[in-house]
Amino acid sequence: MLDAHFHIGGRKLAIGAEPDLLFDLSGMLHDMGAQVTAAVTTTQSVVIERTKTKEVLIGDLEDLEDLAKTRHCDLLITHSHGRQAAARLKIPFYRTGFPMFDRLGAGHQLSVGYRGTRNLIFDIANLVIAHREESHQPTPDSWRTASGLPRCSGYRSSAGAAERSIA
């Protein structure tokens, strides 16, 4: 959890799920340092009152996309039908809930208990890392050579050292 906290913490999340899944996800991700800024569910439930967010809207994916856009969310979590909204918003998308028809093995995905929670945390953190790399944002592998950042005059790349030793 500590490793993933650095990637999940501070994120603004948009979650669209059934009330019980919304409650579980929002609580766990809130404890990891994320902020659930857009929460949409399908039906009224007593568990909504305990959800780790200021407001839960009973609505649909259009409502979720609108909230995610206006509240500047940077991660969308919902079922497979949310993939178009995530593409329009240009934010990472984590699939959970039902239906999940565009991924193989979704019915066998474990997300409860210690192992399931660990896998869920790792999957979300890895999704954030991959999106950062795909968006060409600086990462530990590229921050020294990112445009606009000065290079340290004493810095030598390991590749250059290997080339010099072979020659």
N, C-alpha and C positions, 0 to 999 in steps of 0.2 A: 504494500500500500504506500509505503514511503516513496518509492521510486515513481510510482504513477501520480502521486500527489503533485509533483512538480509540473505535470502536463495537464492534469484535470483541474487543479486549484485555480480559482480566478476566472474560470470559463463561465459564460452566460449560456445557460441551457434552455432549449425549448423541448418539452416532453409532451407527447400525445399518446395516451395509453388508457386502458381500463383503470378504474379507481384504485384497485389493489396494487397493480403494477406501478402506477404513478406514485403511490405512497412509498413503496419499497425503493424504487429508483431514486426518487427525489431525496429521501432520507439518506441513503448510502452516498450519493454524489454530493449532497450538502455536507456530510461529514468529511468528504474528501476535499472540501474547499470550494466546490462549484456553487454557483448561484442559479437556482431555477427561476428564470425571469419570465418564462411563458409556459403555462401548464394548461392543457386541454384534456378533458375526459369526456366519456360518452354518456354517463348517467349519474344521477345523484347517489351519493353513498355517505354513510357516517364517517368513513375513513378520510374523506376529503378534508375535513376540518383539521386533521393532524398532518396533512401534507406540508412538507418544508418549502413553502412558497407563500407569497403574500396573497395570491389570488388563483383560483382554479376556475376556468371557464368550461361550462358544459357546451360542447360544440363539435366541430368537425375539422378536417385537415385544412380547409381554407382559413378557418379561424386561427389555427396553429401557425400557418405560414404568415398571416398578417401580423400576429403578435411577435413572431420571431423576427420579422423585418423591422417593425417599429421599435422593438426593444433591443435591437442589434445583437441578437443571439449568435454565438459562434459554434454551436453544436446542436444538431437536430436528432432527437431520439423518438422513434415511432415505428410503426409496422412498414411493410414493403411499399405501400402506396405513398409514403412520404418521400420517396426518392426523387420525384420530379420537383417538389418544393425545395429540397436540399440543393438540387442542381441550379434552380433559379436563384436561390439565396447564396450560392457558392460557398457553402459551409459543409463540414464533415457530417456524415449521416450514419447513425448507428441503428441497425434494425433490431427491433424487439417487439414482442407481442404477436397478435394475429391480425391479418394473415401475414405469413412470411413465405412467399411463393417464389422468390427470385434467388434463393440461395439453397444449395444442397445441404442436407443434414440439419436443417433448422429445427426439425422436430426432435433431434437428439442433442441439441445444445443445452448444456447444463448451466444454470444460472442461479441455483440456490445452494445453501450450505457454504462451507468454507471454500471448497474447490470451485464451486460455481461462481461465488462472489469474486474470488481471485481471478478467475478467467474473464469475468465481465469487466473488472477493473483494467486488466491487461489489454483486453480487446479495445476498450475505449481509449486508453492512453496511446496504444499503437496506432489507432485511427487518427488521433490528433497529430502524432509524430509524422505519419505518412502524408497527411494533408499539408502540414508545414513544409515538408520537403517538396511536394508537388507544386506548391504555391511559390516556390523559390524564396522562401523566407530563410534568414540565416539560421543555421543549425550548428551544433558543435563541430561538425565536419567542414563547414564552409564559412564560419564567422570571420576568420582572419582574412579571407580573400573576398569577402562580400564587397560589392561596389560601395564606395563612399567611406569605407573604414580604412584607416591607415594601417600599413604593415609595419611591424616592428623591425627596425633595421638589423637586429641580430637574429632574426628568425630564419631558420633554414627548414625546408620541408624534408621529411624523411625520404621522399622519393629522390630528391636531389642528392642526398647523402649516399643512397644506394647506387645511383648512377656514377658518382665520383669514385666509389670504391671498386666498381667493375672496370672502369677505364684504365 
